[in-house]
């Protein structure tokens, strides 16, 4: 017998999720400073370390630690662009509501 619990929301469990990134709901669980950074990063699309340091107005080491933490949690992806380390948000795309095929057939 399976020990998997029923999920009435229909949302997939984290263990069954693919590596599609975190959701905006997950961003809201971050501490305020990290939350502000991630929402800023979403608007910027991609930033360098120096841009992140300038935005956060903190020491480079502090920002590096935050970026590493966010990367480990799946909120930020590190990229090497032309030899420069850049960061971009790693959030799952918004999923629209999907109606069942049976529903549409019943309405016809």
C-alpha positions in Angstrom: 0.0 0.0 0.0 1.3 3.5 -0.9 2.2 5.9 1.9 1.6 8.9 -0.4 -0.8 11.4 1.1 -3.8 12.9 -0.8 -3.2 16.5 -1.9 -6.5 18.2 -2.4 -5.0 21.3 -4.1 -3.8 19.2 -7.0 -0.4 20.7 -6.6 2.5 18.3 -7.2 4.7 17.3 -4.2 8.3 18.7 -4.2 9.6 15.1 -4.5 7.7 14.6 -7.7 8.5 18.0 -9.2 11.0 18.3 -12.0 13.8 20.8 -11.7 11.5 23.6 -13.0 12.5 26.1 -10.3 10.7 27.7 -7.4 7.4 29.5 -7.5 6.6 33.0 -6.5 4.9 31.6 -3.4 8.3 30.1 -2.4 9.8 33.6 -2.8 7.4 34.9 -0.2 8.9 32.5 2.3 12.3 34.1 2.1 13.7 36.6 4.6 12.8 40.2 3.5 16.2 41.2 2.1 16.4 38.0 0.0 12.8 38.4 -1.1 13.4 42.0 -2.3 16.6 40.8 -4.1 14.8 38.0 -5.9 11.9 40.2 -7.0 14.4 42.8 -8.2 16.3 40.1 -10.1 13.2 38.9 -11.8 12.7 42.4 -13.1 16.3 42.7 -14.2 16.3 39.2 -15.9 20.1 38.8 -15.3 22.7 40.6 -13.3 26.5 40.6 -12.6 27.9 40.3 -9.1 28.8 44.1 -9.1 25.2 45.0 -10.0 23.9 42.8 -7.2 26.4 44.4 -4.8 25.3 47.9 -5.9 21.6 47.0 -5.5 22.0 45.4 -2.1 24.4 48.1 -0.9 26.4 45.6 1.1 29.8 44.1 1.1 30.6 41.8 -1.8 31.2 38.8 0.6 27.8 39.2 2.1 26.1 39.4 -1.3 28.2 36.4 -2.5 27.0 34.3 0.5 23.4 35.3 -0.2 23.7 34.4 -3.9 25.2 31.1 -3.0 22.4 30.4 -0.6 19.7 31.4 -3.1 21.4 29.3 -5.7 21.5 26.2 -3.4 17.8 26.7 -2.6 17.0 26.9 -6.4 15.9 30.5 -6.6 19.0 31.8 -8.5 21.0 30.2 -11.3 24.6 31.1 -11.9 25.7 31.5 -15.5 29.1 32.1 -17.1 28.6 34.6 -19.9 31.7 35.5 -21.8 33.9 34.7 -18.8 31.7 36.7 -16.4 29.7 35.1 -13.7 26.1 36.3 -13.9 22.9 35.5 -12.0 19.4 35.0 -13.1 16.1 34.0 -11.4 15.2 30.4 -11.5 11.4 30.3 -11.1 8.9 27.9 -12.5 6.7 29.4 -15.2 3.2 30.4 -14.1 0.8 27.6 -14.8 -2.6 28.4 -16.1 -5.7 26.5 -15.2 -6.3 23.4 -17.2 -9.7 22.2 -17.8 -10.3 18.5 -18.2 -11.1 17.2 -21.8 -14.2 15.7 -20.4 -15.4 19.0 -19.2 -15.1 20.6 -22.7 -16.8 17.6 -24.3 -19.6 17.9 -21.8 -20.1 21.5 -22.6 -20.4 20.8 -26.4 
